[in-house]
Amino acid sequence: MALDDLPALPPLLHPGAADYARRALAAAADVMGRCRVLADQPYGGDYWQKVDAYLPAAPRGPLPVLLYFHGGAWMNGYKEWMGYLAPPVLAMPAVFVSASYRLAPSVRMGQIVDDCVAALRWVHRHCAALGGDPGRIAVGGHSAGGHLAAVLALRPDLCRDAGLPGDVIKACLPSSAPLDLDFLQRPATEADRRMQAALGGDLDDWSPARHAAGNTVPFHVAWGEHDFPRTREQNRVFVRVLAEQPGARVSWQELPGDHFTSHEACADPAGEWPRAAGRLLSTLTTGKPQ
């Protein structure tokens, strides 16, 4: 979808989100004007089932691939929001793929997750032609997108059911993600109530915190120093649980800023997050593609 022809979406739920969205789209326009981008590659038949693939100017052999999902409370957002993160990822070097997905309330959580798995399947099938290594795929995302990435990393059954290797995901990098959806069973705020109404049903299967036992996928978890209080607490607990698993590889960062500005700071090539993410991606071991 072209930046000047994005479909209208409902108002964003959280304070500061609308300003963040405007900044993100402006930054994406700049990045798309100076990077190699294969935009709007379809992974399904729906308008929202598309990815943007950002490619290094001069690929040096098969590179790690980072598939990234946008936030927006599962009800809002565009893949173009995440374009500002492409330059530091390309510089690691790695291939960066930003995915959109169908949004609630038009679909429920299970269908949103299905879209993310389908986007992952597209990356696995096509990344070699883009200079990527299908044996070194990581997933990540901001806010609701970080939640979706964590679900994929901790639910290998979803990948196997889609015809992918169960170990297709070699690392996960969620930022400011809601990791336990129990709060939506007992909504305390108007924003919570709107998310619950949009997503509907029992969300226990979609809480990453409930699937952390036995995990061996390396995680790098980040959140903002002034993030939403619930987000800060959930991420700290999640890191502790992951670290308790045998053979765990987990690192974390509490970044300066709030829910939005802390993630925007990840676009600074000299910042803390690109260094940590680059270290993790550079250590991924190639698995045999299937």
Secondary structure, DSSP 8 states (H G I E B T S, - for coil): --GGG-------SSTTHHHHHHHHHHHHHHHHHHSEEEEEEESSSSTT-EEEEEE-SS--SSEEEEEEE--STTTS--GGGGGGGHHHHHTSS-EEEEE----TTTS-HHHHHHHHHHHHHHHHHHGGGGTEEEEEEEEEEETHHHHHHHHHHH-HHHHHHTTS-TT-EEEEEEES----GGGGTS--SHHHHHHHHHH-S--GGG-GGGG-TT--S-EEEEEEEES-HHHHHHHHHHHHHHHTSTT--EEEEEEEEETTHHHHGGG-TTSHHHHHHHHHHHT-------
